[in-house]
Amino acid sequence: MALTSAIVSQLAGGPLVGVYMGKWVDGQFSTGPLFLILGIFLGVGAGTYGTIHLVRAYTGDD
């Protein structure tokens, strides 16, 4: 149960942080959706990387 909730928080939290950070940077520099889209992609990548690292550490495949 703990591993499942950690995976969900990694996969959902990364893109959410990327969206909020991207919207903030777009608001500061008036760049439209440029940093929002970049933040989404970086958030998905960070969430995926974190999930893979977490599962490898949990299963002992480090």
C-alpha positions, 0 to 999 in steps of 0.5 A: 500500500505504501509503495502504491501511494508513493508511486501515485504521488510521484507520477501525479506530483511531478506534472502538477509541480511542473504546471504550477511552476510553468504558469508562474514563470509564464506570468513573470515573463509573459511568454504564453504557454511556453514554460507551461508545456516545458514544465509539464514535460519536465514534471512527467520526466521527473515523476517517471525517473523518481518512480523507476528509482523508487521501484528499483530501490524497493525491489533491490535492483539498485 
